[in-house]
Amino acid sequence: MKKLKVTLVKSPIDRPERQKLTLKALGLNKTNSSKEVEATPQILGMIRKVEHMVTVEEVNA
């Protein structure tokens, strides 16, 4: 399974609660924090919901 590195680059302040919960589910709680996740359809959908606040990179494993 492909791995992705997701980094929070914009603050979730003044964003809808649903987007804040999505970031929390991804494990991103502070600006510039990163998490490595597997590229499942569920995770890709979560990333798509908050793509304006995160950057995504592929991890070479």
Chimera marker file (.cmm) of the C-alpha trace (Angstrom):
<marker_set name="trace">
<marker id="1" x="0.000" y="0.000" z="0.000" r="1" g="1" b="0" radius="0.5"/>
<marker id="2" x="1.258" y="3.481" z="-0.873" r="1" g="1" b="0" radius="0.5"/>
<marker id="3" x="2.251" y="5.803" z="2.005" r="1" g="1" b="0" radius="0.5"/>
<marker id="4" x="1.614" y="9.551" z="2.098" r="1" g="1" b="0" radius="0.5"/>
<marker id="5" x="3.122" y="12.250" z="4.283" r="1" g="1" b="0" radius="0.5"/>
<marker id="6" x="0.457" y="14.818" z="5.196" r="1" g="1" b="0" radius="0.5"/>
<marker id="7" x="1.561" y="18.159" z="6.689" r="1" g="1" b="0" radius="0.5"/>
<marker id="8" x="-0.720" y="20.820" z="8.157" r="1" g="1" b="0" radius="0.5"/>
<marker id="9" x="0.345" y="24.188" z="6.690" r="1" g="1" b="0" radius="0.5"/>
<marker id="10" x="-2.601" y="26.449" z="7.553" r="1" g="1" b="0" radius="0.5"/>
<marker id="11" x="-4.295" y="26.974" z="10.882" r="1" g="1" b="0" radius="0.5"/>
<marker id="12" x="-7.735" y="25.424" z="11.445" r="1" g="1" b="0" radius="0.5"/>
<marker id="13" x="-8.806" y="28.532" z="13.378" r="1" g="1" b="0" radius="0.5"/>
<marker id="14" x="-12.048" y="30.018" z="11.985" r="1" g="1" b="0" radius="0.5"/>
<marker id="15" x="-12.778" y="26.865" z="9.948" r="1" g="1" b="0" radius="0.5"/>
<marker id="16" x="-15.932" y="24.732" z="10.140" r="1" g="1" b="0" radius="0.5"/>
<marker id="17" x="-16.021" y="22.207" z="12.982" r="1" g="1" b="0" radius="0.5"/>
<marker id="18" x="-16.228" y="19.342" z="10.495" r="1" g="1" b="0" radius="0.5"/>
<marker id="19" x="-12.861" y="20.303" z="8.985" r="1" g="1" b="0" radius="0.5"/>
<marker id="20" x="-11.311" y="20.553" z="12.451" r="1" g="1" b="0" radius="0.5"/>
<marker id="21" x="-12.549" y="17.052" z="13.261" r="1" g="1" b="0" radius="0.5"/>
<marker id="22" x="-11.148" y="15.740" z="9.973" r="1" g="1" b="0" radius="0.5"/>
<marker id="23" x="-7.712" y="17.160" z="10.826" r="1" g="1" b="0" radius="0.5"/>
<marker id="24" x="-7.922" y="15.596" z="14.280" r="1" g="1" b="0" radius="0.5"/>
<marker id="25" x="-8.798" y="12.219" z="12.717" r="1" g="1" b="0" radius="0.5"/>
<marker id="26" x="-5.754" y="12.537" z="10.446" r="1" g="1" b="0" radius="0.5"/>
<marker id="27" x="-3.619" y="13.152" z="13.539" r="1" g="1" b="0" radius="0.5"/>
<marker id="28" x="-2.732" y="16.745" z="12.675" r="1" g="1" b="0" radius="0.5"/>
<marker id="29" x="-3.120" y="19.050" z="15.654" r="1" g="1" b="0" radius="0.5"/>
<marker id="30" x="-0.493" y="21.799" z="15.267" r="1" g="1" b="0" radius="0.5"/>
<marker id="31" x="0.641" y="23.837" z="12.288" r="1" g="1" b="0" radius="0.5"/>
<marker id="32" x="3.603" y="22.201" z="10.512" r="1" g="1" b="0" radius="0.5"/>
<marker id="33" x="2.894" y="18.833" z="12.144" r="1" g="1" b="0" radius="0.5"/>
<marker id="34" x="3.220" y="15.815" z="9.839" r="1" g="1" b="0" radius="0.5"/>
<marker id="35" x="1.828" y="12.305" z="9.781" r="1" g="1" b="0" radius="0.5"/>
<marker id="36" x="2.543" y="9.316" z="7.549" r="1" g="1" b="0" radius="0.5"/>
<marker id="37" x="-0.646" y="7.535" z="6.510" r="1" g="1" b="0" radius="0.5"/>
<marker id="38" x="-1.573" y="4.768" z="4.094" r="1" g="1" b="0" radius="0.5"/>
<marker id="39" x="-3.363" y="5.854" z="0.928" r="1" g="1" b="0" radius="0.5"/>
<marker id="40" x="-6.716" y="4.150" z="1.524" r="1" g="1" b="0" radius="0.5"/>
<marker id="41" x="-9.897" y="5.516" z="-0.072" r="1" g="1" b="0" radius="0.5"/>
<marker id="42" x="-11.061" y="6.747" z="3.339" r="1" g="1" b="0" radius="0.5"/>
<marker id="43" x="-7.845" y="8.677" z="4.017" r="1" g="1" b="0" radius="0.5"/>
<marker id="44" x="-7.808" y="10.131" z="0.487" r="1" g="1" b="0" radius="0.5"/>
<marker id="45" x="-11.362" y="11.392" z="1.023" r="1" g="1" b="0" radius="0.5"/>
<marker id="46" x="-10.368" y="13.010" z="4.306" r="1" g="1" b="0" radius="0.5"/>
<marker id="47" x="-7.394" y="14.690" z="2.634" r="1" g="1" b="0" radius="0.5"/>
<marker id="48" x="-9.648" y="15.967" z="-0.145" r="1" g="1" b="0" radius="0.5"/>
<marker id="49" x="-11.915" y="17.651" z="2.443" r="1" g="1" b="0" radius="0.5"/>
<marker id="50" x="-9.034" y="19.674" z="3.897" r="1" g="1" b="0" radius="0.5"/>
<marker id="51" x="-6.715" y="19.935" z="0.880" r="1" g="1" b="0" radius="0.5"/>
<marker id="52" x="-6.624" y="23.736" z="1.182" r="1" g="1" b="0" radius="0.5"/>
<marker id="53" x="-4.910" y="23.414" z="4.592" r="1" g="1" b="0" radius="0.5"/>
<marker id="54" x="-2.472" y="20.536" z="4.009" r="1" g="1" b="0" radius="0.5"/>
<marker id="55" x="0.349" y="19.467" z="1.723" r="1" g="1" b="0" radius="0.5"/>
<marker id="56" x="0.705" y="15.851" z="0.624" r="1" g="1" b="0" radius="0.5"/>
<marker id="57" x="3.880" y="14.053" z="-0.436" r="1" g="1" b="0" radius="0.5"/>
<marker id="58" x="4.538" y="10.445" z="-1.414" r="1" g="1" b="0" radius="0.5"/>
<marker id="59" x="6.885" y="8.550" z="0.882" r="1" g="1" b="0" radius="0.5"/>
<marker id="60" x="9.473" y="6.293" z="-0.720" r="1" g="1" b="0" radius="0.5"/>
<marker id="61" x="9.587" y="3.145" z="1.339" r="1" g="1" b="0" radius="0.5"/>
<link id1="1" id2="2" r="1" g="1" b="0" radius="0.2"/>
<link id1="2" id2="3" r="1" g="1" b="0" radius="0.2"/>
<link id1="3" id2="4" r="1" g="1" b="0" radius="0.2"/>
<link id1="4" id2="5" r="1" g="1" b="0" radius="0.2"/>
<link id1="5" id2="6" r="1" g="1" b="0" radius="0.2"/>
<link id1="6" id2="7" r="1" g="1" b="0" radius="0.2"/>
<link id1="7" id2="8" r="1" g="1" b="0" radius="0.2"/>
<link id1="8" id2="9" r="1" g="1" b="0" radius="0.2"/>
<link id1="9" id2="10" r="1" g="1" b="0" radius="0.2"/>
<link id1="10" id2="11" r="1" g="1" b="0" radius="0.2"/>
<link id1="11" id2="12" r="1" g="1" b="0" radius="0.2"/>
<link id1="12" id2="13" r="1" g="1" b="0" radius="0.2"/>
<link id1="13" id2="14" r="1" g="1" b="0" radius="0.2"/>
<link id1="14" id2="15" r="1" g="1" b="0" radius="0.2"/>
<link id1="15" id2="16" r="1" g="1" b="0" radius="0.2"/>
<link id1="16" id2="17" r="1" g="1" b="0" radius="0.2"/>
<link id1="17" id2="18" r="1" g="1" b="0" radius="0.2"/>
<link id1="18" id2="19" r="1" g="1" b="0" radius="0.2"/>
<link id1="19" id2="20" r="1" g="1" b="0" radius="0.2"/>
<link id1="20" id2="21" r="1" g="1" b="0" radius="0.2"/>
<link id1="21" id2="22" r="1" g="1" b="0" radius="0.2"/>
<link id1="22" id2="23" r="1" g="1" b="0" radius="0.2"/>
<link id1="23" id2="24" r="1" g="1" b="0" radius="0.2"/>
<link id1="24" id2="25" r="1" g="1" b="0" radius="0.2"/>
<link id1="25" id2="26" r="1" g="1" b="0" radius="0.2"/>
<link id1="26" id2="27" r="1" g="1" b="0" radius="0.2"/>
<link id1="27" id2="28" r="1" g="1" b="0" radius="0.2"/>
<link id1="28" id2="29" r="1" g="1" b="0" radius="0.2"/>
<link id1="29" id2="30" r="1" g="1" b="0" radius="0.2"/>
<link id1="30" id2="31" r="1" g="1" b="0" radius="0.2"/>
<link id1="31" id2="32" r="1" g="1" b="0" radius="0.2"/>
<link id1="32" id2="33" r="1" g="1" b="0" radius="0.2"/>
<link id1="33" id2="34" r="1" g="1" b="0" radius="0.2"/>
<link id1="34" id2="35" r="1" g="1" b="0" radius="0.2"/>
<link id1="35" id2="36" r="1" g="1" b="0" radius="0.2"/>
<link id1="36" id2="37" r="1" g="1" b="0" radius="0.2"/>
<link id1="37" id2="38" r="1" g="1" b="0" radius="0.2"/>
<link id1="38" id2="39" r="1" g="1" b="0" radius="0.2"/>
<link id1="39" id2="40" r="1" g="1" b="0" radius="0.2"/>
<link id1="40" id2="41" r="1" g="1" b="0" radius="0.2"/>
<link id1="41" id2="42" r="1" g="1" b="0" radius="0.2"/>
<link id1="42" id2="43" r="1" g="1" b="0" radius="0.2"/>
<link id1="43" id2="44" r="1" g="1" b="0" radius="0.2"/>
<link id1="44" id2="45" r="1" g="1" b="0" radius="0.2"/>
<link id1="45" id2="46" r="1" g="1" b="0" radius="0.2"/>
<link id1="46" id2="47" r="1" g="1" b="0" radius="0.2"/>
<link id1="47" id2="48" r="1" g="1" b="0" radius="0.2"/>
<link id1="48" id2="49" r="1" g="1" b="0" radius="0.2"/>
<link id1="49" id2="50" r="1" g="1" b="0" radius="0.2"/>
<link id1="50" id2="51" r="1" g="1" b="0" radius="0.2"/>
<link id1="51" id2="52" r="1" g="1" b="0" radius="0.2"/>
<link id1="52" id2="53" r="1" g="1" b="0" radius="0.2"/>
<link id1="53" id2="54" r="1" g="1" b="0" radius="0.2"/>
<link id1="54" id2="55" r="1" g="1" b="0" radius="0.2"/>
<link id1="55" id2="56" r="1" g="1" b="0" radius="0.2"/>
<link id1="56" id2="57" r="1" g="1" b="0" radius="0.2"/>
<link id1="57" id2="58" r="1" g="1" b="0" radius="0.2"/>
<link id1="58" id2="59" r="1" g="1" b="0" radius="0.2"/>
<link id1="59" id2="60" r="1" g="1" b="0" radius="0.2"/>
<link id1="60" id2="61" r="1" g="1" b="0" radius="0.2"/>
</marker_set>
